[in-house]
Amino acid sequence: MASEAEKTFQRFAVLGDSSSSGTEINNKNFSKLCEDCGIMDGKMVTSTDVDTVFNKVKAKDAGTVTFHQFTEAMKELSQKRFKGKSPDQGLEDIYKLMEGKNPATTSAERANAVDQHTNTSKYTGSHQECLDDDGKGKGIAGREEITDNSGYGRDHKGAGTYDKKN
């Protein structure tokens, strides 16, 4: 079971650092591992807890931890995450959470970047007047100001009902 955890450790250790050998992990990648694997749940184990434990197990002048130090850190976090379990049982539960996990990478999608500009339901004011009910452009009618001399404001519920009542 520890070998699977060690593989996950190595995958996160080399994340963002092409020169890393995968034997040591830095604080940023350690936090990412805890978050992506579900060890950090925001209630029992917070990002502050993760940072505190990392700094506790690392050597005083080092910025990284080895897998052995990582195991010690996971034992401490397991006591917070799985209260009432022995350190070894908690460590096994943590390793189960880590099984087969890879660093989640995000890539910006172009569609999401322009959604706010192409979603016509969010247009307001004069920009909304350029579109018909289907969200298509009205062409020249949408760009020119056409005066409505009916005596009612734009989109008034009772527009055109005066002549029908009298």
GUNU-720032 format. One record per residue (C-alpha): y, x, z negated; residue number from 1. Coordinates in steps of 0.5 Angstrom, whole numbers. Each point is the difference from the previous one (the first is absolute). Example, Ala and Ser with C-alpha at 12.3 -4.5 7.8 and 13.67 -1.06 7.14 Angstrom:
% residues 2
R      py      px      pz    nr
R      -9      25     -16     1
R       7       2       2     2
***
This chain:
% residues 166
R      py      px      pz    nr
R       0       0       0     1
R       5       6      -2     2
R      -1       3       7     3
R       3      -7       3     4
R       6       1      -4     5
R       0       7       2     6
R       1      -2       7     7
R       5      -5      -2     8
R       4       5      -4     9
R       0       5       6    10
R       2      -5       5    11
R       6      -2      -4    12
R       1       8      -2    13
R       1       1       7    14
R       5      -6       2    15
R       6       3       3    16
R      -1       7      -1    17
R      -4       3       5    18
R       0       7      -3    19
R      -4      -3      -6    20
R      -7       2      -1    21
R      -2      -7      -4    22
R      -2       4      -6    23
R       7      -2      -4    24
R       4      -6       0    25
R       8      -1      -1    26
R       3      -5      -4    27
R       2      -5       6    28
R      -7       0       3    29
R      -3      -1      -7    30
R       5      -6      -1    31
R      -2      -3       7    32
R      -7       1      -2    33
R       0      -4      -6    34
R       4      -5       4    35
R      -4      -1       6    36
R      -7       0      -4    37
R       3      -5      -5    38
R       0       4      -6    39
R       7      -1      -1    40
R       1      -8      -1    41
R       7       0      -2    42
R      -2      -3      -7    43
R      -5       4      -4    44
R       1       6       4    45
R       7       1       3    46
R       3       6       4    47
R       3       3      -6    48
R      -7       0      -3    49
R      -2       4       6    50
R       5       5       0    51
R       0       1      -7    52
R      -8       1       0    53
R       1       5       6    54
R       5       4      -3    55
R      -4       0      -7    56
R      -7       3       4    57
R       4       5       5    58
R       1       7      -2    59
R       7       1      -3    60
R       3       4       6    61
R      -4      -3       6    62
R       2      -6       4    63
R      -8      -2       2    64
R      -6      -2      -4    65
R      -7       2       2    66
R      -6      -5       1    67
R      -2       2      -8    68
R       7      -2      -2    69
R       0      -6       4    70
R      -7      -2      -3    71
R       4       1      -7    72
R       6      -4       2    73
R      -5      -6       3    74
R      -3       0      -7    75
R       6      -1      -3    76
R       3      -5       5    77
R      -7      -4      -1    78
R       1      -1      -7    79
R       7      -4       1    80
R      -3      -3       6    81
R      -7      -2      -3    82
R       2      -1      -7    83
R      -7       0      -5    84
R      -4       4       5    85
R      -2       7      -2    86
R       3       5       4    87
R      -6       2       4    88
R      -1      -8       2    89
R       7       0       2    90
R       0       6       4    91
R      -6      -3       4    92
R       4      -7       1    93
R       6       4       2    94
R      -5       4       5    95
R      -2      -7       3    96
R       7      -2       1    97
R       1       7       4    98
R      -6      -1       4    99
R       1       1       8   100
R       7      -1      -1   101
R       5       4       5   102
R       8       1      -1   103
R       3      -7       3   104
R       5       3       5   105
R       6      -5       3   106
R       2       0       7   107
R       7      -3       2   108
R      -2      -6       5   109
R       5      -1       5   110
R      -1      -7       0   111
R       2      -1      -8   112
R       6       5       2   113
R       3      -5       4   114
R      -2      -7      -3   115
R       7      -1      -3   116
R       3       0       7   117
R      -5      -4       4   118
R      -1      -5      -5   119
R       5      -6       2   120
R      -1      -4      -6   121
R       4       5      -4   122
R       6       0       4   123
R       6      -4      -3   124
R       7      -2       3   125
R       2       2       7   126
R      -6       3       1   127
R      -4      -6      -1   128
R       4      -4       5   129
R      -2       5       6   130
R      -8      -3      -1   131
R      -3      -6       1   132
R      -5      -4      -4   133
R      -6       4       2   134
R       4       7      -1   135
R       1       1       7   136
R       7       3       2   137
R       5      -6       3   138
R       3       5       5   139
R       7      -1       2   140
R       0      -7      -4   141
R      -1       4      -6   142
R       5       5       1   143
R       6      -4       2   144
R       3      -5      -5   145
R      -1      -7       2   146
R       5      -5      -4   147
R      -3      -6      -3   148
R       5      -5       0   149
R      -4      -5      -3   150
R       4       0      -7   151
R      -7       2      -4   152
R      -1       7      -2   153
R      -6       4       3   154
R      -7      -2      -2   155
R       3      -6      -4   156
R      -5      -5      -2   157
R       4      -6       2   158
R       3       3       7   159
R       1      -6       5   160
R      -2      -6      -4   161
R       8      -2      -1   162
R      -1      -4       7   163
R      -6      -3      -2   164
R       2      -3      -7   165
R       7      -3       3   166
***
